[in-house]
Amino acid sequence: MDHALVAIKRMCQAGRLAFTEKAQIEMLRDGLSRQDVLEAILNADRITKRLRSSNPQTGRQETLYVISSTTWSGTPVYTKGKISSEPEGDRFYVMISSKRSVAS
């Protein structure tokens, strides 16, 4: 399994998962809970796409990970996030987008 996906799953399982306001709005609009998003990530067998992006606040390059998977009850979920490191050394998976997927 992809080492980045393993790292993301471990961060999520350890509760080191943060949601941007955009992700929270999308989840609310689509009737998804944090648990739904977590389940979809833990069920994922691959990272669907890697995107190179510039952080709008810092201008620094970063990698965004797109993961499309399903919850344990079969709800398709699309997520986009990034791995963020804190100065203290802690790493978090920051959810930038979380919504129902058209197709998983």
Sequence and secondary structure as in RCSB ss.txt:
>XXXX:A:sequence
MDHALVAIKRMCQAGRLAFTEKAQIEMLRDGLSRQDVLEAILNADRITKRLRSSNPQTGRQETLYVISSTTWSGT
PVYTKGKISSEPEGDRFYVMISSKRSVAS
>XXXX:A:secstr
  HHHHHHHHHHHTT EEE HHHHHHHHHHT  HHHHHHHHHH SS  EEEEEE TTT  EEEEEEEEEE TT  
EEEEEEEEEE TTS EEEEEEEEEE S  
